[in-house]
Amino acid sequence: MTDQEKTIVEEKVKSAIQQIRPYLQQDGGDVEYVDMTNEGVVMVRLQGHCGSCPHAMMSLKQGIETSIKEVIPEVKSVERVL
């Protein structure tokens, strides 16, 4: 992925995250975009209750990752950073 393509995809990812955030915030959690690799791996930081919730990985993979990948096929996975 070129730098220009990466920039475009990153903007789409940030927009998708903004749409997901209210659902997490309802339960006292949040998600923050951190970075994206040239291979399409998005790095996010889970915050609030999501940061310590035992179901955080399920929310990350089944909620956040699935939602982002549905609208942005260039994204290969979403990973959590601490």
mmCIF file as gemmi writes it, N, C-alpha and C atoms, coordinates in Angstrom:
data_model
loop_
_atom_site.group_PDB
_atom_site.id
_atom_site.type_symbol
_atom_site.label_atom_id
_atom_site.label_alt_id
_atom_site.label_comp_id
_atom_site.label_asym_id
_atom_site.label_entity_id
_atom_site.label_seq_id
_atom_site.pdbx_PDB_ins_code
_atom_site.Cartn_x
_atom_site.Cartn_y
_atom_site.Cartn_z
_atom_site.occupancy
_atom_site.B_iso_or_equiv
_atom_site.pdbx_formal_charge
_atom_site.auth_seq_id
_atom_site.auth_asym_id
_atom_site.pdbx_PDB_model_num
ATOM 1 N N . MET Axp A 1 ? 0.855 -1.167 0 1 0 ? 1 A 1
ATOM 2 C CA . MET Axp A 1 ? 0 0 0 1 0 ? 1 A 1
ATOM 3 C C . MET Axp A 1 ? 0.903 1.233 0 1 0 ? 1 A 1
ATOM 4 N N . THR Axp A 2 ? 0.608 2.161 -0.9 1 0 ? 2 A 1
ATOM 5 C CA . THR Axp A 2 ? 1.4 3.393 -0.958 1 0 ? 2 A 1
ATOM 6 C C . THR Axp A 2 ? 1.05 4.287 0.225 1 0 ? 2 A 1
ATOM 7 N N . ASP Axp A 3 ? 1.882 5.281 0.459 1 0 ? 3 A 1
ATOM 8 C CA . ASP Axp A 3 ? 1.604 6.23 1.548 1 0 ? 3 A 1
ATOM 9 C C . ASP Axp A 3 ? 0.274 6.94 1.329 1 0 ? 3 A 1
ATOM 10 N N . GLN Axp A 4 ? -0.013 7.299 0.093 1 0 ? 4 A 1
ATOM 11 C CA . GLN Axp A 4 ? -1.267 7.991 -0.218 1 0 ? 4 A 1
ATOM 12 C C . GLN Axp A 4 ? -2.465 7.068 0.041 1 0 ? 4 A 1
ATOM 13 N N . GLU Axp A 5 ? -2.363 5.798 -0.389 1 0 ? 5 A 1
ATOM 14 C CA . GLU Axp A 5 ? -3.442 4.835 -0.139 1 0 ? 5 A 1
ATOM 15 C C . GLU Axp A 5 ? -3.626 4.62 1.355 1 0 ? 5 A 1
ATOM 16 N N . LYS Axp A 6 ? -2.521 4.52 2.078 1 0 ? 6 A 1
ATOM 17 C CA . LYS Axp A 6 ? -2.586 4.32 3.527 1 0 ? 6 A 1
ATOM 18 C C . LYS Axp A 6 ? -3.296 5.495 4.2 1 0 ? 6 A 1
ATOM 19 N N . THR Axp A 7 ? -2.993 6.702 3.781 1 0 ? 7 A 1
ATOM 20 C CA . THR Axp A 7 ? -3.628 7.891 4.348 1 0 ? 7 A 1
ATOM 21 C C . THR Axp A 7 ? -5.139 7.86 4.128 1 0 ? 7 A 1
ATOM 22 N N . ILE Axp A 8 ? -5.556 7.461 2.935 1 0 ? 8 A 1
ATOM 23 C CA . ILE Axp A 8 ? -6.988 7.388 2.621 1 0 ? 8 A 1
ATOM 24 C C . ILE Axp A 8 ? -7.67 6.33 3.486 1 0 ? 8 A 1
ATOM 25 N N . VAL Axp A 9 ? -7.046 5.164 3.6 1 0 ? 9 A 1
ATOM 26 C CA . VAL Axp A 9 ? -7.617 4.086 4.406 1 0 ? 9 A 1
ATOM 27 C C . VAL Axp A 9 ? -7.654 4.489 5.878 1 0 ? 9 A 1
ATOM 28 N N . GLU Axp A 10 ? -6.595 5.14 6.361 1 0 ? 10 A 1
ATOM 29 C CA . GLU Axp A 10 ? -6.575 5.593 7.756 1 0 ? 10 A 1
ATOM 30 C C . GLU Axp A 10 ? -7.734 6.534 8.059 1 0 ? 10 A 1
ATOM 31 N N . GLU Axp A 11 ? -8.036 7.431 7.158 1 0 ? 11 A 1
ATOM 32 C CA . GLU Axp A 11 ? -9.153 8.358 7.367 1 0 ? 11 A 1
ATOM 33 C C . GLU Axp A 11 ? -10.479 7.603 7.433 1 0 ? 11 A 1
ATOM 34 N N . LYS Axp A 12 ? -10.623 6.583 6.601 1 0 ? 12 A 1
ATOM 35 C CA . LYS Axp A 12 ? -11.839 5.758 6.633 1 0 ? 12 A 1
ATOM 36 C C . LYS Axp A 12 ? -11.932 5.008 7.954 1 0 ? 12 A 1
ATOM 37 N N . VAL Axp A 13 ? -10.802 4.486 8.418 1 0 ? 13 A 1
ATOM 38 C CA . VAL Axp A 13 ? -10.77 3.754 9.686 1 0 ? 13 A 1
ATOM 39 C C . VAL Axp A 13 ? -11.146 4.685 10.84 1 0 ? 13 A 1
ATOM 40 N N . LYS Axp A 14 ? -10.57 5.864 10.865 1 0 ? 14 A 1
ATOM 41 C CA . LYS Axp A 14 ? -10.881 6.82 11.934 1 0 ? 14 A 1
ATOM 42 C C . LYS Axp A 14 ? -12.361 7.167 11.938 1 0 ? 14 A 1
ATOM 43 N N . SER Axp A 15 ? -12.944 7.321 10.756 1 0 ? 15 A 1
ATOM 44 C CA . SER Axp A 15 ? -14.374 7.616 10.651 1 0 ? 15 A 1
ATOM 45 C C . SER Axp A 15 ? -15.208 6.44 11.171 1 0 ? 15 A 1
ATOM 46 N N . ALA Axp A 16 ? -14.817 5.229 10.813 1 0 ? 16 A 1
ATOM 47 C CA . ALA Axp A 16 ? -15.532 4.033 11.284 1 0 ? 16 A 1
ATOM 48 C C . ALA Axp A 16 ? -15.444 3.918 12.801 1 0 ? 16 A 1
ATOM 49 N N . ILE Axp A 17 ? -14.28 4.205 13.367 1 0 ? 17 A 1
ATOM 50 C CA . ILE Axp A 17 ? -14.111 4.147 14.817 1 0 ? 17 A 1
ATOM 51 C C . ILE Axp A 17 ? -15.014 5.178 15.494 1 0 ? 17 A 1
ATOM 52 N N . GLN Axp A 18 ? -15.138 6.353 14.916 1 0 ? 18 A 1
ATOM 53 C CA . GLN Axp A 18 ? -16.01 7.377 15.491 1 0 ? 18 A 1
ATOM 54 C C . GLN Axp A 18 ? -17.46 6.896 15.538 1 0 ? 18 A 1
ATOM 55 N N . GLN Axp A 19 ? -17.851 6.079 14.586 1 0 ? 19 A 1
ATOM 56 C CA . GLN Axp A 19 ? -19.219 5.556 14.571 1 0 ? 19 A 1
ATOM 57 C C . GLN Axp A 19 ? -19.411 4.446 15.604 1 0 ? 19 A 1
ATOM 58 N N . ILE Axp A 20 ? -18.35 3.733 15.939 1 0 ? 20 A 1
ATOM 59 C CA . ILE Axp A 20 ? -18.403 2.633 16.903 1 0 ? 20 A 1
ATOM 60 C C . ILE Axp A 20 ? -18.326 3.141 18.341 1 0 ? 20 A 1
ATOM 61 N N . ARG Axp A 21 ? -17.6 4.208 18.558 1 0 ? 21 A 1
ATOM 62 C CA . ARG Axp A 21 ? -17.315 4.71 19.907 1 0 ? 21 A 1
ATOM 63 C C . ARG Axp A 21 ? -18.549 4.907 20.787 1 0 ? 21 A 1
ATOM 64 N N . PRO Axp A 22 ? -19.652 5.474 20.285 1 0 ? 22 A 1
ATOM 65 C CA . PRO Axp A 22 ? -20.805 5.682 21.172 1 0 ? 22 A 1
ATOM 66 C C . PRO Axp A 22 ? -21.326 4.393 21.812 1 0 ? 22 A 1
ATOM 67 N N . TYR Axp A 23 ? -21.245 3.28 21.1 1 0 ? 23 A 1
ATOM 68 C CA . TYR Axp A 23 ? -21.713 2.008 21.651 1 0 ? 23 A 1
ATOM 69 C C . TYR Axp A 23 ? -20.815 1.552 22.809 1 0 ? 23 A 1
ATOM 70 N N . LEU Axp A 24 ? -19.531 1.752 22.658 1 0 ? 24 A 1
ATOM 71 C CA . LEU Axp A 24 ? -18.603 1.397 23.733 1 0 ? 24 A 1
ATOM 72 C C . LEU Axp A 24 ? -18.749 2.348 24.91 1 0 ? 24 A 1
ATOM 73 N N . GLN Axp A 25 ? -18.95 3.621 24.611 1 0 ? 25 A 1
ATOM 74 C CA . GLN Axp A 25 ? -19.073 4.633 25.663 1 0 ? 25 A 1
ATOM 75 C C . GLN Axp A 25 ? -20.32 4.412 26.51 1 0 ? 25 A 1
ATOM 76 N N . GLN Axp A 26 ? -21.357 3.818 25.931 1 0 ? 26 A 1
ATOM 77 C CA . GLN Axp A 26 ? -22.569 3.517 26.705 1 0 ? 26 A 1
ATOM 78 C C . GLN Axp A 26 ? -22.275 2.568 27.864 1 0 ? 26 A 1
ATOM 79 N N . ASP Axp A 27 ? -21.262 1.725 27.68 1 0 ? 27 A 1
ATOM 80 C CA . ASP Axp A 27 ? -20.891 0.77 28.726 1 0 ? 27 A 1
ATOM 81 C C . ASP Axp A 27 ? -19.66 1.207 29.507 1 0 ? 27 A 1
ATOM 82 N N . GLY Axp A 28 ? -19.275 2.476 29.37 1 0 ? 28 A 1
ATOM 83 C CA . GLY Axp A 28 ? -18.142 3.001 30.123 1 0 ? 28 A 1
ATOM 84 C C . GLY Axp A 28 ? -16.791 2.728 29.492 1 0 ? 28 A 1
ATOM 85 N N . GLY Axp A 29 ? -16.773 2.319 28.235 1 0 ? 29 A 1
ATOM 86 C CA . GLY Axp A 29 ? -15.523 2.041 27.552 1 0 ? 29 A 1
ATOM 87 C C . GLY Axp A 29 ? -15.271 3.031 26.427 1 0 ? 29 A 1
ATOM 88 N N . ASP Axp A 30 ? -14.213 2.793 25.692 1 0 ? 30 A 1
ATOM 89 C CA . ASP Axp A 30 ? -13.882 3.641 24.549 1 0 ? 30 A 1
ATOM 90 C C . ASP Axp A 30 ? -12.792 2.955 23.739 1 0 ? 30 A 1
ATOM 91 N N . VAL Axp A 31 ? -12.562 3.446 22.544 1 0 ? 31 A 1
ATOM 92 C CA . VAL Axp A 31 ? -11.509 2.926 21.679 1 0 ? 31 A 1
ATOM 93 C C . VAL Axp A 31 ? -10.806 4.109 21.032 1 0 ? 31 A 1
ATOM 94 N N . GLU Axp A 32 ? -9.493 4.002 20.92 1 0 ? 32 A 1
ATOM 95 C CA . GLU Axp A 32 ? -8.679 5.071 20.344 1 0 ? 32 A 1
ATOM 96 C C . GLU Axp A 32 ? -7.839 4.492 19.203 1 0 ? 32 A 1
ATOM 97 N N . TYR Axp A 33 ? -7.864 5.137 18.051 1 0 ? 33 A 1
ATOM 98 C CA . TYR Axp A 33 ? -7.013 4.746 16.932 1 0 ? 33 A 1
ATOM 99 C C . TYR Axp A 33 ? -5.572 5.081 17.285 1 0 ? 33 A 1
ATOM 100 N N . VAL Axp A 34 ? -4.654 4.146 17.03 1 0 ? 34 A 1
ATOM 101 C CA . VAL Axp A 34 ? -3.244 4.372 17.32 1 0 ? 34 A 1
ATOM 102 C C . VAL Axp A 34 ? -2.434 4.457 16.034 1 0 ? 34 A 1
ATOM 103 N N . ASP Axp A 35 ? -2.564 3.451 15.159 1 0 ? 35 A 1
ATOM 104 C CA . ASP Axp A 35 ? -1.743 3.411 13.951 1 0 ? 35 A 1
ATOM 105 C C . ASP Axp A 35 ? -2.282 2.333 13.023 1 0 ? 35 A 1
ATOM 106 N N . MET Axp A 36 ? -1.723 2.285 11.806 1 0 ? 36 A 1
ATOM 107 C CA . MET Axp A 36 ? -2.038 1.229 10.863 1 0 ? 36 A 1
ATOM 108 C C . MET Axp A 36 ? -0.773 0.873 10.102 1 0 ? 36 A 1
ATOM 109 N N . THR Axp A 37 ? -0.536 -0.419 9.931 1 0 ? 37 A 1
ATOM 110 C CA . THR Axp A 37 ? 0.64 -0.866 9.181 1 0 ? 37 A 1
ATOM 111 C C . THR Axp A 37 ? 0.349 -0.798 7.685 1 0 ? 37 A 1
ATOM 112 N N . ASN Axp A 38 ? 1.394 -0.888 6.885 1 0 ? 38 A 1
ATOM 113 C CA . ASN Axp A 38 ? 1.224 -0.921 5.433 1 0 ? 38 A 1
ATOM 114 C C . ASN Axp A 38 ? 0.524 -2.194 4.976 1 0 ? 38 A 1
ATOM 115 N N . GLU Axp A 39 ? 0.484 -3.198 5.843 1 0 ? 39 A 1
ATOM 116 C CA . GLU Axp A 39 ? -0.186 -4.453 5.523 1 0 ? 39 A 1
ATOM 117 C C . GLU Axp A 39 ? -1.673 -4.421 5.858 1 0 ? 39 A 1
ATOM 118 N N . GLY Axp A 40 ? -2.162 -3.318 6.418 1 0 ? 40 A 1
ATOM 119 C CA . GLY Axp A 40 ? -3.577 -3.19 6.726 1 0 ? 40 A 1
ATOM 120 C C . GLY Axp A 40 ? -3.98 -3.66 8.106 1 0 ? 40 A 1
ATOM 121 N N . VAL Axp A 41 ? -3.032 -3.725 9.032 1 0 ? 41 A 1
ATOM 122 C CA . VAL Axp A 41 ? -3.335 -4.083 10.418 1 0 ? 41 A 1
ATOM 123 C C . VAL Axp A 41 ? -3.522 -2.79 11.207 1 0 ? 41 A 1
ATOM 124 N N . VAL Axp A 42 ? -4.714 -2.622 11.763 1 0 ? 42 A 1
ATOM 125 C CA . VAL Axp A 42 ? -5.054 -1.417 12.526 1 0 ? 42 A 1
ATOM 126 C C . VAL Axp A 42 ? -4.759 -1.663 13.997 1 0 ? 42 A 1
ATOM 127 N N . MET Axp A 43 ? -4.092 -0.707 14.623 1 0 ? 43 A 1
ATOM 128 C CA . MET Axp A 43 ? -3.772 -0.787 16.048 1 0 ? 43 A 1
ATOM 129 C C . MET Axp A 43 ? -4.685 0.179 16.796 1 0 ? 43 A 1
ATOM 130 N N . VAL Axp A 44 ? -5.361 -0.337 17.836 1 0 ? 44 A 1
ATOM 131 C CA . VAL Axp A 44 ? -6.236 0.495 18.656 1 0 ? 44 A 1
ATOM 132 C C . VAL Axp A 44 ? -5.905 0.285 20.122 1 0 ? 44 A 1
ATOM 133 N N . ARG Axp A 45 ? -6.288 1.259 20.916 1 0 ? 45 A 1
ATOM 134 C CA . ARG Axp A 45 ? -6.136 1.161 22.37 1 0 ? 45 A 1
ATOM 135 C C . ARG Axp A 45 ? -7.541 1.18 22.965 1 0 ? 45 A 1
ATOM 136 N N . LEU Axp A 46 ? -7.848 0.145 23.745 1 0 ? 46 A 1
ATOM 137 C CA . LEU Axp A 46 ? -9.128 0.092 24.442 1 0 ? 46 A 1
ATOM 138 C C . LEU Axp A 46 ? -8.992 0.864 25.741 1 0 ? 46 A 1
ATOM 139 N N . GLN Axp A 47 ? -10.002 1.66 26.049 1 0 ? 47 A 1
ATOM 140 C CA . GLN Axp A 47 ? -9.928 2.528 27.223 1 0 ? 47 A 1
ATOM 141 C C . GLN Axp A 47 ? -11.139 2.33 28.116 1 0 ? 47 A 1
ATOM 142 N N . GLY Axp A 48 ? -11.057 2.902 29.299 1 0 ? 48 A 1
ATOM 143 C CA . GLY Axp A 48 ? -12.163 2.812 30.251 1 0 ? 48 A 1
ATOM 144 C C . GLY Axp A 48 ? -12.426 1.367 30.631 1 0 ? 48 A 1
ATOM 145 N N . HIS Axp A 49 ? -13.688 1.008 30.732 1 0 ? 49 A 1
ATOM 146 C CA . HIS Axp A 49 ? -14.053 -0.355 31.109 1 0 ? 49 A 1
ATOM 147 C C . HIS Axp A 49 ? -13.574 -1.374 30.083 1 0 ? 49 A 1
ATOM 148 N N . CYS Axp A 50 ? -13.458 -0.963 28.834 1 0 ? 50 A 1
ATOM 149 C CA . CYS Axp A 50 ? -12.99 -1.888 27.79 1 0 ? 50 A 1
ATOM 150 C C . CYS Axp A 50 ? -11.54 -2.298 28.019 1 0 ? 50 A 1
ATOM 151 N N . GLY Axp A 51 ? -10.768 -1.447 28.651 1 0 ? 51 A 1
ATOM 152 C CA . GLY Axp A 51 ? -9.368 -1.755 28.895 1 0 ? 51 A 1
ATOM 153 C C . GLY Axp A 51 ? -9.157 -2.873 29.892 1 0 ? 51 A 1
ATOM 154 N N . SER Axp A 52 ? -10.124 -3.058 30.796 1 0 ? 52 A 1
ATOM 155 C CA . SER Axp A 52 ? -9.967 -4.079 31.83 1 0 ? 52 A 1
ATOM 156 C C . SER Axp A 52 ? -11.058 -5.147 31.787 1 0 ? 52 A 1
ATOM 157 N N . CYS Axp A 53 ? -11.941 -5.062 30.847 1 0 ? 53 A 1
ATOM 158 C CA . CYS Axp A 53 ? -13.058 -6.006 30.754 1 0 ? 53 A 1
ATOM 159 C C . CYS Axp A 53 ? -12.574 -7.383 30.294 1 0 ? 53 A 1
ATOM 160 N N . PRO Axp A 54 ? -13.063 -8.444 30.938 1 0 ? 54 A 1
ATOM 161 C CA . PRO Axp A 54 ? -12.66 -9.784 30.504 1 0 ? 54 A 1
ATOM 162 C C . PRO Axp A 54 ? -13.164 -10.13 29.098 1 0 ? 54 A 1
ATOM 163 N N . HIS Axp A 55 ? -14.141 -9.389 28.61 1 0 ? 55 A 1
ATOM 164 C CA . HIS Axp A 55 ? -14.689 -9.632 27.266 1 0 ? 55 A 1
ATOM 165 C C . HIS Axp A 55 ? -14.096 -8.695 26.225 1 0 ? 55 A 1
ATOM 166 N N . ALA Axp A 56 ? -13.038 -8.003 26.563 1 0 ? 56 A 1
ATOM 167 C CA . ALA Axp A 56 ? -12.454 -6.997 25.673 1 0 ? 56 A 1
ATOM 168 C C . ALA Axp A 56 ? -12.033 -7.582 24.327 1 0 ? 56 A 1
ATOM 169 N N . MET Axp A 57 ? -11.414 -8.743 24.328 1 0 ? 57 A 1
ATOM 170 C CA . MET Axp A 57 ? -10.959 -9.324 23.057 1 0 ? 57 A 1
ATOM 171 C C . MET Axp A 57 ? -12.141 -9.723 22.184 1 0 ? 57 A 1
ATOM 172 N N . MET Axp A 58 ? -13.213 -10.188 22.797 1 0 ? 58 A 1
ATOM 173 C CA . MET Axp A 58 ? -14.414 -10.515 22.03 1 0 ? 58 A 1
ATOM 174 C C . MET Axp A 58 ? -15.009 -9.258 21.425 1 0 ? 58 A 1
ATOM 175 N N . SER Axp A 59 ? -15.072 -8.184 22.198 1 0 ? 59 A 1
ATOM 176 C CA . SER Axp A 59 ? -15.578 -6.908 21.683 1 0 ? 59 A 1
ATOM 177 C C . SER Axp A 59 ? -14.69 -6.399 20.557 1 0 ? 59 A 1
ATOM 178 N N . LEU Axp A 60 ? -13.379 -6.562 20.722 1 0 ? 60 A 1
ATOM 179 C CA . LEU Axp A 60 ? -12.436 -6.096 19.722 1 0 ? 60 A 1
ATOM 180 C C . LEU Axp A 60 ? -12.618 -6.851 18.416 1 0 ? 60 A 1
ATOM 181 N N . LYS Axp A 61 ? -12.622 -8.164 18.466 1 0 ? 61 A 1
ATOM 182 C CA . LYS Axp A 61 ? -12.665 -8.984 17.253 1 0 ? 61 A 1
ATOM 183 C C . LYS Axp A 61 ? -14.066 -9.057 16.645 1 0 ? 61 A 1
ATOM 184 N N . GLN Axp A 62 ? -15.076 -9.339 17.473 1 0 ? 62 A 1
ATOM 185 C CA . GLN Axp A 62 ? -16.42 -9.523 16.945 1 0 ? 62 A 1
ATOM 186 C C . GLN Axp A 62 ? -17.171 -8.222 16.726 1 0 ? 62 A 1
ATOM 187 N N . GLY Axp A 63 ? -16.777 -7.18 17.426 1 0 ? 63 A 1
ATOM 188 C CA . GLY Axp A 63 ? -17.457 -5.898 17.278 1 0 ? 63 A 1
ATOM 189 C C . GLY Axp A 63 ? -16.678 -4.92 16.423 1 0 ? 63 A 1
ATOM 190 N N . ILE Axp A 64 ? -15.568 -4.463 16.944 1 0 ? 64 A 1
ATOM 191 C CA . ILE Axp A 64 ? -14.789 -3.413 16.28 1 0 ? 64 A 1
ATOM 192 C C . ILE Axp A 64 ? -14.204 -3.904 14.96 1 0 ? 64 A 1
ATOM 193 N N . GLU Axp A 65 ? -13.483 -5.028 15 1 0 ? 65 A 1
ATOM 194 C CA . GLU Axp A 65 ? -12.832 -5.514 13.783 1 0 ? 65 A 1
ATOM 195 C C . GLU Axp A 65 ? -13.859 -5.851 12.696 1 0 ? 65 A 1
ATOM 196 N N . THR Axp A 66 ? -14.907 -6.553 13.067 1 0 ? 66 A 1
ATOM 197 C CA . THR Axp A 66 ? -15.932 -6.931 12.087 1 0 ? 66 A 1
ATOM 198 C C . THR Axp A 66 ? -16.562 -5.698 11.458 1 0 ? 66 A 1
ATOM 199 N N . SER Axp A 67 ? -16.895 -4.703 12.269 1 0 ? 67 A 1
ATOM 200 C CA . SER Axp A 67 ? -17.518 -3.476 11.752 1 0 ? 67 A 1
ATOM 201 C C . SER Axp A 67 ? -16.602 -2.744 10.786 1 0 ? 67 A 1
ATOM 202 N N . ILE Axp A 68 ? -15.335 -2.644 11.128 1 0 ? 68 A 1
ATOM 203 C CA . ILE Axp A 68 ? -14.382 -1.922 10.276 1 0 ? 68 A 1
ATOM 204 C C . ILE Axp A 68 ? -14.142 -2.681 8.976 1 0 ? 68 A 1
ATOM 205 N N . LYS Axp A 69 ? -13.933 -3.989 9.064 1 0 ? 69 A 1
ATOM 206 C CA . LYS Axp A 69 ? -13.637 -4.781 7.873 1 0 ? 69 A 1
ATOM 207 C C . LYS Axp A 69 ? -14.807 -4.836 6.899 1 0 ? 69 A 1
ATOM 208 N N . GLU Axp A 70 ? -16.038 -4.706 7.401 1 0 ? 70 A 1
ATOM 209 C CA . GLU Axp A 70 ? -17.211 -4.706 6.525 1 0 ? 70 A 1
ATOM 210 C C . GLU Axp A 70 ? -17.213 -3.517 5.577 1 0 ? 70 A 1
ATOM 211 N N . VAL Axp A 71 ? -16.761 -2.373 6.055 1 0 ? 71 A 1
ATOM 212 C CA . VAL Axp A 71 ? -16.8 -1.16 5.228 1 0 ? 71 A 1
ATOM 213 C C . VAL Axp A 71 ? -15.455 -0.796 4.62 1 0 ? 71 A 1
ATOM 214 N N . ILE Axp A 72 ? -14.38 -1.403 5.139 1 0 ? 72 A 1
ATOM 215 C CA . ILE Axp A 72 ? -13.031 -1.084 4.638 1 0 ? 72 A 1
ATOM 216 C C . ILE Axp A 72 ? -12.295 -2.405 4.381 1 0 ? 72 A 1
ATOM 217 N N . PRO Axp A 73 ? -12.45 -2.979 3.194 1 0 ? 73 A 1
ATOM 218 C CA . PRO Axp A 73 ? -11.852 -4.29 2.911 1 0 ? 73 A 1
ATOM 219 C C . PRO Axp A 73 ? -10.323 -4.299 2.929 1 0 ? 73 A 1
ATOM 220 N N . GLU Axp A 74 ? -9.698 -3.132 2.854 1 0 ? 74 A 1
ATOM 221 C CA . GLU Axp A 74 ? -8.239 -3.065 2.912 1 0 ? 74 A 1
ATOM 222 C C . GLU Axp A 74 ? -7.693 -3.435 4.293 1 0 ? 74 A 1
ATOM 223 N N . VAL Axp A 75 ? -8.536 -3.354 5.314 1 0 ? 75 A 1
ATOM 224 C CA . VAL Axp A 75 ? -8.122 -3.685 6.675 1 0 ? 75 A 1
ATOM 225 C C . VAL Axp A 75 ? -8.116 -5.2 6.828 1 0 ? 75 A 1
ATOM 226 N N . LYS Axp A 76 ? -6.976 -5.73 7.228 1 0 ? 76 A 1
ATOM 227 C CA . LYS Axp A 76 ? -6.81 -7.176 7.391 1 0 ? 76 A 1
ATOM 228 C C . LYS Axp A 76 ? -7.171 -7.633 8.798 1 0 ? 76 A 1
ATOM 229 N N . SER Axp A 77 ? -6.841 -6.827 9.8 1 0 ? 77 A 1
ATOM 230 C CA . SER Axp A 77 ? -7.209 -7.157 11.182 1 0 ? 77 A 1
ATOM 231 C C . SER Axp A 77 ? -7.099 -5.902 12.039 1 0 ? 77 A 1
ATOM 232 N N . VAL Axp A 78 ? -7.693 -5.987 13.228 1 0 ? 78 A 1
ATOM 233 C CA . VAL Axp A 78 ? -7.605 -4.925 14.219 1 0 ? 78 A 1
ATOM 234 C C . VAL Axp A 78 ? -6.99 -5.543 15.46 1 0 ? 78 A 1
ATOM 235 N N . GLU Axp A 79 ? -5.911 -4.945 15.937 1 0 ? 79 A 1
ATOM 236 C CA . GLU Axp A 79 ? -5.184 -5.474 17.082 1 0 ? 79 A 1
ATOM 237 C C . GLU Axp A 79 ? -5.147 -4.449 18.213 1 0 ? 79 A 1
ATOM 238 N N . ARG Axp A 80 ? -5.097 -4.968 19.424 1 0 ? 80 A 1
ATOM 239 C CA . ARG Axp A 80 ? -5.06 -4.137 20.624 1 0 ? 80 A 1
ATOM 240 C C . ARG Axp A 80 ? -3.622 -3.848 21.015 1 0 ? 80 A 1
ATOM 241 N N . VAL Axp A 81 ? -3.352 -2.606 21.359 1 0 ? 81 A 1
ATOM 242 C CA . VAL Axp A 81 ? -2.067 -2.239 21.947 1 0 ? 81 A 1
ATOM 243 C C . VAL Axp A 81 ? -2.339 -1.732 23.356 1 0 ? 81 A 1
ATOM 244 N N . LEU Axp A 82 ? -1.364 -1.887 24.22 1 0 ? 82 A 1
ATOM 245 C CA . LEU Axp A 82 ? -1.538 -1.44 25.61 1 0 ? 82 A 1
ATOM 246 C C . LEU Axp A 82 ? -0.917 -0.09 25.821 1 0 ? 82 A 1
